[in-house]
Amino acid sequence: MTKADIVNEISERTGIEKIAAQATVEEFMKVVRQSLEKGNNVYLRGFGSFIVKKRAQKTGRNISKNTTIIIPAHYIPAFKPAKTFMDRVKRNVPVK
């Protein structure tokens, strides 16, 4: 499902115009992005959490030059689904 599909679905289910639904989706993503950039997590009860994870410094390899490189510690955004959400997905998604 793409962002356009989400906007269409919200528009159909709520009866609001697609432009308003698109603006709402865009603002939601902007708020989540800005919160994570500031180092704050976003918690949506029953859905999941958008969190900032810290990756420790580690040693990597550049295989084309056969050299060792140090990858510094850094932060990455992540999503952790709520337990109830995960349970519902596990029960309802057919295995292909």
Secondary structure, 3 states (H helix, E strand, C coil): CCHHHHHHHHHHHHCCCHHHHHHHHHHHHHHHHHHHHCCCCEEECCCEEEEEEEECCEEEEECCCCEEEEECCEEEEEEEECHHHHHHHHHHCCCC
